[in-house]
Amino acid sequence: MRRCIACRESKPQDQLLRFTFRDGCIEADKDIKNEGRGIYLCRNRECADMALKRKAFNRVLRTNADAEKIERAIDEALGN
C-alpha cells in the first residue's frame, strides 16, 4: 500500500502513478524501477491538479522544483 500525495488515500501500489526524484529532476516512473526517492499520485487529473495547487511535490520532496517540469512529468505519466 502506498499513499497519494494529493488526496492522502492509501491504495495498492499498482493503482498509483510513481514519480522519482533524482539529481534534481522529477520523472514519471512507469516501470516502478527507477532509483531515487519515490512518491505516488492517483491516476486521475483531479489529484494531479490538487498536487500542483498545493505544491505537494515540493513539500514531500523538500525541494523547490520547477512547476512546469512537474506538470510535464504528470502529463507524461497520465498519457497526455
C-alpha positions, 0 to 999 in steps of 0.5 A, spaced: 500 500 500 502 506 498 499 513 499 497 519 494 500 525 495 494 529 493 488 526 496 492 522 502 488 515 500 492 509 501 491 504 495 495 498 492 501 500 489 499 498 482 493 503 482 498 509 483 502 513 478 510 513 481 514 519 480 522 519 482 526 524 484 533 524 482 539 529 481 534 534 481 529 532 476 522 529 477 520 523 472 514 519 471 516 512 473 512 507 469 516 501 470 516 502 478 524 501 477 527 507 477 532 509 483 531 515 487 526 517 492 519 515 490 512 518 491 505 516 488 499 520 485 492 517 483 491 516 476 486 521 475 487 529 473 483 531 479 489 529 484 494 531 479 491 538 479 490 538 487 498 536 487 500 542 483 495 547 487 498 545 493 505 544 491 505 537 494 511 535 490 515 540 493 513 539 500 514 531 500 520 532 496 523 538 500 525 541 494 523 547 490 522 544 483 520 547 477 512 547 476 512 546 469 517 540 469 512 537 474 506 538 470 510 535 464 512 529 468 504 528 470 502 529 463 507 524 461 505 519 466 497 520 465 498 519 457 497 526 455 
